[in-house]
């Protein structure tokens, strides 16, 4: 394994990856933007199609495993690959948060058999000084409980993307026979966290023909009924929020009032969450 780490000066996220490599005796080369600006910039230019910029510039660290030509970016994604190869790809994605926070960590999507690796990843991120934002869709309450029992998450978000029947399209996994019990436990765990959000999360879902659509207000109402039935609490405060950007070719979901109306039939304290997702 031949690893090159491209880092920025005084970068906490970069130092977490650097510390992991050194603690585990993994040899690597490194280039720093302060001392090796031309080399770092050339790597970015040559691989621009495989890299991205966050709202403040290039996301660091950038990572290159040269034998397999694996190019990765971002602390969570890089550490996940070092821990488990591609086994955590479904539950670890790029972070949308900056300034000491990290997201892109989806407990419910953790594959069976990878729980210990996922928890280890969260420990590394939290222990390295980042504020972890963990997201759940109600499944895998057992794993959520383990992580929260160690106080590894600074914020936890429970996303309800639709009724159980839409979970395969919305999140790529079934809401199985034990889902109602899992959802009840997830609600209890999230409610108990000092920094939490529980929301009907409006994101496009993919139909069998490959087309994308928003869930309907009626489906959002079904999702609210599912939550109310599972937790037995009609007075549960819940938000309604749509993702920040609509995919290309779809109109943005700007009017959430019809969704609120349907959700309030089952959860009367529902409110629209405004601002960035």
N, C-alpha and C positions, 0 to 999 in steps of 0.2 A: 504494500500500500504506500503510494507516494502522495503525500498531502502538502498542499500549499495553502496557507492562510493569508488572506489579504485583509488587513485591519486598519482602523483609523486610530489616531492618537487619543489616549484617555477615553477609550471606548469600553464601557462596562460590559456590553454584550460580547465584544471581541475577547475580552479577558476571561470571561466564563468559559468560552470554547478553548482558549489557550490553556487555562488551568486544567481542564479535563484532559486534554492531550498529554500534558506534562505529568499529571498525576497517574495516568495509565501507561506511561512509558511509550507513547505512540510518537514516533519521529515525524517531524514536519518541518517545512520551510516556511518563512513568513516574510511578507513585505508590508511596510507601514506607509500610510499615505503621507506622513510627515517627512520620512527619509527617502522613500522610493516612489515619489508621486508619478513619475513617468511610467514605471512598471505597472503600478496599480491602475492608472488610467488606461493603459494599453490593454490590460486584461479586460477591463470593463468594455472598452470599445469593441474588442475582438469577439466578445461574448454577449453583446447587448441584447440579442434576441432571447437569451436564456436568463437574463437578469432583469431587475426592476428597480424603480426609484420610489421611495416613499415621499410624502409631501415635502420633506426637508432635504431630499437628495438621495444619493445612492445608499442603499441599505447595507450596513456592515454587521458582521463580517461577511466577506465573500470567501468561498471555499472551493478548492479544486482537488479532486482525487484523480491524478493524471493517468493511472493505469486503466481505469474504466471510463475515463473522461466524465466523471461525475462533477457537475457544477451546481452548487447550492448556495443559498443566501439566507441569512437570518439565524439567530442563535438557536431558537427552538428547532427549526428544520435541520440545521447542521448537527446538533446534539442527538436528535432522533435518529439520524442516519448512522452516526457513530455508535449509538447504542444498539440499533436493531436493523441496520440496513434499510430497506424500504418497508419493513413490516409495520411501521407506525404512520405511514403516509396518509391513511384514512383519517387519523385523529390529530395530526399535527400539520398545520399549514402556516403560511406567512402571517406575521402579526400585523394587525391594523393599528396597534397602539405604540406610542413613543414615550419619551421622557420618563424612563424608569419602569414602564409597564410593558407587559407582553401578553398577547392573546394568540388566537389560532390554535387553542388547545381544547379538544372536544372529547370529553370523557365517555360519552355514550357511543362514540364510533370506535373505541379501542377494541381491536380484534381479540378474540379469545386466545389466551395463552401469552398475551403481551402486556398484561396488567402490571407486572413487576417492572418492566422496562418503562412503561408510561409513568408510573409513580417515581421511578428513579429520575426520569427527565424532569418532572415537576420539582423534585427535591433539588436538583442541580440549578434550576432557574431561580427558585426561591432562595436557596442558600447562597447563590451568587449575588444576590442583592436586587433582583427584579421583583416587581409587584405582579403576581400572576393573576390573570383573569381567566377563569375556567368556565367553560360552557357545557351545558347538558341539554338533552331533549327529553329527559324523563327516564330513559333506559339506563341500565348499569348503575342503579342506585347503590349497589354494594361497593363498587369502585369509587363512586363519589364520596361515600361515607368514609372510606379509608383515607382519602386525600384530605378531606376536611377535618378528620380527627387529628391529623398531624399539623393542622393550621398552615397548610402550604399555599392556600389560595387567598389573595387579598380581596378578590371580588368573585362572585359566582353568579352566572346568568342561566336561568332556566328558559329555554326557547321551546314554545309549543308551535310547531310548523303547520299543524292541521289536525284533523281527526286521525285516529289510529290507522284507518284504511289508507290514508295518503302517506304514511311514513315511508314506505318503500320508494315512492317518487320524490318525497321531500328531502329525506336524509339518507337514502340508500340502504335502509335496513328495516326489517319487520318489527312491528310492535307486537310481540308474541303473547302467549297465553297469560303470562305473569305480568303483563304491562301495567294493568291497573294498580297492582300492589307496588310495582316499581315506581310508578308515577306518584302515588300517594307518599311513599317514602322520600322521593326526590323533592317534592314540595315541602315536606317537613324539614328536610336538611337545608334547603335553600333559604326558607323563611327564617331559620335560626341563625343564619350568617349575618354579621353586622352590615355588610355591603353586598346587597343582592338585588337582582331584578328578576321578576317572573313576568313573561310576556307572551302574547300571541304574536309569533314572529312571521311576518308576511314576506315570503321569498318566492321566486318563481319555482314551479315544479315542472318536471318534464313528463310529457305524455308518452304513450307507447309509440307514437309515430315520430317521436323526437322533438316535437314542438314544445315551446314553453308557454306557460300561462300562470297568472296569479291565482291563488286560491280565492274562492268566492266569499262574499259575506256570509252566506248560509253555511259554508264549510267552516268558516271561523267560528260561527255559532255552535256547530257540532263539536269543534275543538274545546270551546269553553264548557259545554255540557260534560264532555269527557273529563275535564279537569275537576269540575264541581262534583261529579259523581265519584271520582277517585278519592278526593280529599275530604268530601263531606262538608265543605265549607263554602256556602254561597257568598259569604262576605269576604272571600279572599281578594285582597287587592291585586289587580293584574293590569299590565300595560298592553297596549296594542301598538306595534311599530313595524314599519316596512324597511327593507334593506335600503342602503343609501343610494345605490345606483341601479337602474333597470338595465338588464342585459341589452346588447345591441339588437334593435328591431322590436323592442317592447316599449310601450308607453309607461312612464313612471306612474306609480300608484300614489297619487297626491291626495285624493279624498278618502279619508279613513272613517268618515262619519257613518256610512252604511255598515262598516265592520263593527264599530262600537255599538251600534244599535242592536245587532244580532248577538254580540257577545254579552251585552247587558241583560239579555233575556235569562241568562244562567248565572252570570257573575256581575251583579249590579254595580260593583265598585270599579269596573273597568274604566280606564282612562287612556287616551291617546298619548303616546310618548313622542315628544317633538325633539328635534335636534338630531345629531349624528347617531347612527346605530352603534 
